[in-house]
Amino acid sequence: MNDKDKTKDQLLSELTELRRRMSQFESTEMESRQTEEVLHESEDKFRVIFSKSLDAIMIIDSESGRILSVNRATYRILGYEDKALIGNHFSILFPPACKLSRKDLLGKIQIHDAVFTQKFLHANGPVFQMDLTATLIPWRKDKAILVTFRDITERLQAEEERRNLINQLQEALAKVKTLSGLLPICASCKKIRDDNGYWNQIESYIRDHSEAEFTHSLCPECANKIRSELKQYQNNSDDGSTS
């Protein structure tokens, strides 16, 4: 039907429908632009976090296990040159004896986002341990493994020093002997009866059951008593020699 054959009402209806479609198109286009802006903003934030993080961050292809991207901290921590890791299989990071495979890593992630301690191989040869976390993320219409790891050498050294200190304290406590409970002591000679029923000099008993060592001296009372006895003995001797 030609436009000239259409009624006025038909033309108005088609015009209204055209306006509705134009409005819907403009709304969809605006939403698309907003979504794109949000996506760009999110990508910019991720890029900043990725590049500025002090922890090593790496993105691994979930199918091939190849390294897709790494941040600066990764090169600094592992000692590799810039872009030297891109395209290599992630197993290059581990010592030869390490058996962690892509399948194992994915298996840990499928159960729960992987969080564990892993030995890494520095570019110059030394092996050291780091905390590793791994999770699956969307990546270019597919999935990838996002891995972060942190050097824990200082923490392990502190834990080892703490264990050594605890062991030293436990050994010291084991050597400390203490006296406790009721001690049977003679009211006359002051000897102490041990667990086997033998009577021991008090200094011998204390020395054997503690870390104490004895030095001998005289208290003022005993010293005066001895002086008095010596003086009396001398007087008696003088009297005997005179008679």
C-alpha positions in Angstrom: 0.0 0.0 0.0 1.4 3.4 -1.0 1.7 6.2 1.6 -0.9 8.2 -0.4 -3.4 5.4 -0.1 -3.0 5.2 3.7 -5.4 6.9 6.0 -4.3 9.6 8.3 -4.8 7.3 11.3 -2.5 4.7 9.7 0.2 7.2 9.0 0.0 8.6 12.6 0.2 5.0 14.0 3.2 4.2 11.9 4.8 7.5 13.0 4.2 6.6 16.6 5.7 3.2 16.2 8.7 4.7 14.4 9.2 7.1 17.3 8.9 4.2 19.8 11.5 2.2 18.0 13.9 5.2 17.7 13.5 5.8 21.5 14.1 2.2 22.2 17.2 2.2 19.9 18.5 5.4 21.6 17.9 3.8 25.1 19.7 0.6 24.1 22.6 2.6 22.6 22.9 4.7 25.8 22.9 1.5 27.9 25.5 0.0 25.7 27.7 3.1 26.0 27.2 3.1 29.8 28.1 -0.6 30.0 31.2 0.0 27.9 32.3 2.9 30.1 31.8 0.8 33.2 33.8 -2.0 31.5 36.6 0.4 30.6 36.6 1.8 34.1 36.8 -1.7 35.6 39.6 -2.6 33.2 41.5 0.5 34.1 41.2 -0.3 37.8 42.3 -3.9 37.2 45.3 -2.6 35.2 46.4 -0.3 38.0 46.0 -3.0 40.7 47.8 -5.5 38.4 50.7 -3.3 37.7 51.2 -1.6 41.1 50.7 -4.6 43.4 53.6 -5.5 45.6 52.5 -9.2 45.4 53.3 -11.2 42.2 50.3 -11.6 40.0 50.1 -13.9 37.0 47.5 -15.0 34.5 47.7 -18.5 33.1 45.8 -20.0 30.2 43.5 -22.6 31.7 43.8 -25.0 28.7 47.5 -24.9 27.8 49.0 -23.8 31.1 50.9 -21.0 29.3 51.7 -17.7 31.0 49.6 -15.0 29.4 50.5 -12.0 31.5 52.5 -11.1 34.6 53.0 -7.9 36.6 56.2 -6.1 37.5 56.4 -7.6 41.0 56.6 -11.1 39.4 59.8 -10.3 37.5 61.3 -8.5 40.6 60.5 -11.4 43.0 61.5 -14.3 40.6 64.5 -12.4 39.0 63.4 -12.7 35.4 63.9 -10.1 32.6 60.9 -8.2 31.4 58.5 -10.3 29.3 60.8 -13.4 29.7 58.0 -15.4 31.2 55.3 -14.7 28.6 54.4 -17.8 26.6 56.2 -20.2 28.8 54.5 -23.0 30.7 53.9 -22.1 34.3 55.9 -25.1 35.4 59.1 -23.1 34.6 58.5 -21.4 38.0 58.9 -24.5 40.1 61.9 -26.8 40.9 62.3 -29.9 38.8 61.1 -32.1 41.6 57.8 -30.3 41.8 54.9 -32.4 40.5 52.2 -29.6 40.4 50.5 -29.8 37.0 47.8 -27.7 35.3 45.4 -30.5 36.1 46.3 -30.5 39.7 46.0 -26.7 40.0 42.6 -26.8 38.3 41.5 -29.6 40.6 42.4 -27.5 43.6 40.6 -24.5 42.2 37.4 -26.6 41.4 37.2 -27.8 45.0 37.8 -24.3 46.4 39.9 -21.4 45.3 43.4 -22.8 45.9 45.4 -21.4 48.8 48.6 -23.2 49.7 52.4 -22.8 50.2 54.5 -23.7 47.1 58.3 -23.9 46.4 59.4 -21.6 43.6 62.6 -21.5 41.5 64.4 -18.2 41.3 65.8 -17.3 37.9 69.3 -17.4 39.4 68.8 -20.9 40.9 67.8 -20.6 44.6 64.6 -22.3 45.7 62.3 -20.5 48.1 58.7 -20.8 49.4 55.8 -18.5 48.7 52.1 -18.4 49.6 50.1 -19.1 46.4 46.4 -18.4 45.7 44.7 -19.3 42.4 41.2 -18.8 41.1 39.4 -19.0 37.7 38.5 -15.8 36.0 36.8 -14.8 32.7 39.5 -13.9 30.1 38.9 -12.8 26.5 35.7 -14.8 26.0 37.3 -17.8 27.8 38.6 -18.7 31.2 42.1 -18.2 32.7 43.8 -18.9 36.1 44.6 -15.8 38.2 47.5 -16.6 40.4 49.0 -14.4 43.2 52.0 -15.3 45.3 54.0 -13.6 48.1 57.5 -14.3 49.4 57.3 -15.7 52.9 61.0 -16.2 53.5 61.1 -13.7 56.4 57.9 -15.2 57.9 59.4 -18.7 57.8 62.6 -17.5 59.4 60.6 -15.7 62.2 58.6 -18.9 62.8 61.8 -21.0 62.9 63.4 -18.6 65.4 60.2 -18.7 67.5 60.3 -22.6 67.5 64.0 -22.5 68.5 63.2 -20.1 71.3 60.4 -22.3 72.6 62.6 -25.4 72.5 65.3 -23.5 74.4 62.8 -22.4 77.0 61.4 -25.9 77.3 64.9 -27.4 77.8 65.7 -24.7 80.4 62.5 -25.5 82.3 63.2 -29.2 82.1 66.6 -28.6 83.9 65.0 -26.5 86.6 64.5 -28.5 89.8 62.0 -27.2 92.4 61.2 -28.2 95.9 57.5 -28.5 96.8 55.2 -30.3 99.2 55.9 -31.3 102.9 59.5 -32.2 103.7 60.1 -34.6 106.7 62.9 -32.9 108.8 64.4 -34.0 112.0 63.6 -31.6 114.9 67.0 -32.2 116.4 69.7 -32.6 113.8 67.7 -31.0 110.9 68.3 -33.9 108.5 65.7 -34.4 105.7 64.1 -37.7 104.9 64.0 -38.4 101.1 61.5 -40.5 99.1 63.5 -43.7 99.7 63.4 -43.2 103.5 67.1 -42.1 103.9 68.0 -39.2 106.0 70.2 -36.6 104.3 72.0 -33.5 105.4 69.7 -30.5 104.6 72.3 -28.9 102.3 72.8 -32.2 100.4 69.0 -32.6 99.9 68.5 -29.1 98.7 71.5 -29.3 96.3 70.2 -32.5 94.8 66.7 -31.2 94.3 67.4 -27.7 93.1 69.9 -25.6 91.3 71.2 -24.1 94.5 74.8 -24.3 95.6 76.0 -23.8 99.1 78.8 -21.7 100.6 79.5 -22.0 104.3 79.7 -19.2 106.8 78.5 -18.4 110.4 75.5 -16.4 111.4 76.1 -13.8 114.2 74.4 -15.9 116.8 76.5 -19.0 116.1 79.6 -16.9 115.8 79.0 -15.3 119.3 78.3 -18.8 120.7 81.6 -20.1 119.3 83.5 -17.1 120.6 82.0 -17.6 124.0 82.9 -21.3 124.0 86.5 -20.5 122.9 86.9 -17.9 125.5 85.6 -20.3 128.2 88.0 -23.0 126.9 90.9 -20.5 127.1 90.0 -19.5 130.6 89.8 -23.1 131.7 93.2 -23.7 130.1 94.7 -20.8 131.8 93.3 -21.9 135.2 94.7 -25.4 134.7 98.2 -24.1 133.8 98.3 -21.9 136.8 97.4 -24.5 139.4 
